[in-house]
Amino acid sequence: MEYSVEVQNLSKHFKDFSLQNVSFNVPTGTIVGFIGENGAGKTTTIKSILGLLHTDGGNIRVFGKDPVKDRRLIGEDIGIVMEGSFFSPVLNMREIGSVMAKLHPRWDAALYEDFCKRFSLPAQKPVKDFSRGMRVKAAFATALAHHPRLLILDEATSGLDPVVRSEILDLFLEFIEDENHSILLSSHITSDLEKVADYIVFIHNGQIVFQMEKDTLLERFAVCKCGKGELSRFEQAHILGHRESRFDLEFLVDNAPLVRKAYPELLTEPASIDDIMTFFVKGSDETV
Ligand SMILES: Nc1ncnc2c1ncn2[C@@H]1O[C@H](COP(=O)(O)OP(=O)(O)OP(=O)(O)O)[C@@H](O)[C@H]1O
């Protein structure tokens, strides 16, 4: 398997936070969803991949190259959309196009214009007067018009209405039709990841919990329901967390097929990515 991004044992220490031995990869031709609670370390990891941070250990390769030493070269192959606009807000789309044409050797003015038309972005209005959705679309038009092979998106779709999000998700699926393309996408909107991601990487408190194919993840994890006080009846090895609801108790298991076989009477539901994150992050109720 080829990888667009390889992260091995990345560490980065801030005063109150550390990334510890973060390892995962982005297989070429896939969309990798990067999830984790606020402050888990997603942006720090992404900035390290982009060569924007000094790291304290580990090895990062983007298309086999070192993102610090080969930043310019790699930059030509990456389209980046981070939360918040990176444009000078006084510029309009036409002016941004002129600036980008000078910066990127592979800038495709016709493609840029196509995206501006497709997203109904006015050519002459300064970006500062765009709505949030228009700014995100402008960021995507700019990120895609130099023919990147890899998109790195940090919370790019947050704050967008479902209609605009759906347009952006369609754009991801179009982009990934080329098997040489890949996307690394951090998002709190896990329902979007359930729609488009091939793999999920889960970071919690600066450490990777897992990298797993999304379909495997949704098959393996399940939320089970039992009466209060009944939890001890079940094999504890696969229980990753529990919480009390109003009338019963819910617990997350990491081997749903085995649990269903062992306890056919047990009520189980497929776990969403949100369920998996919440149980991991919150752990278990102390009271049970
Ligand atoms: N330059 C910095 N100096 C000190 N601490 C920092 C710096 N940048 C990030 N941190 C800390 O690192 C931790 C991880 O931050 P990071 O932005 O990577 O999280 P995140 O997973 O992207 O969070 P969110 O989902 O809220 O965007 C936080 O505790 C943050 O305060």
The ligand as a Gaussian input file, in Angstrom:
#p B3LYP/6-31G(d) Opt

LIG

0 1
 N        1.525000      27.264000      20.595000
 C        1.039000      26.618000      21.651000
 N        1.547000      26.840000      22.886000
 C        1.083000      26.172000      23.959000
 N        0.095000      25.246000      23.907000
 C       -0.459000      25.005000      22.704000
 C       -0.023000      25.676000      21.511000
 N       -0.747000      25.205000      20.466000
 C       -1.604000      24.290000      20.980000
 N       -1.436000      24.173000      22.317000
 C       -2.171000      23.277000      23.219000
 O       -2.141000      21.979000      22.681000
 C       -3.376000      21.301000      22.974000
 C       -3.907000      20.706000      21.694000
 O       -4.351000      21.758000      20.848000
 P       -4.852000      21.480000      19.375000
 O       -5.202000      22.805000      18.776000
 O       -3.873000      20.633000      18.685000
 O       -6.174000      20.617000      19.648000
 P       -7.362000      20.202000      18.654000
 O       -7.550000      18.726000      18.808000
 O       -7.108000      20.722000      17.299000
 O       -8.576000      20.954000      19.334000
 P       -9.922000      21.594000      18.711000
 O      -10.799000      20.448000      18.332000
 O      -10.481000      22.356000      19.863000
 O       -9.529000      22.476000      17.562000
 C       -4.283000      22.324000      23.646000
 O       -4.233000      22.098000      25.040000
 C       -3.645000      23.648000      23.293000
 O       -3.851000      24.599000      24.327000

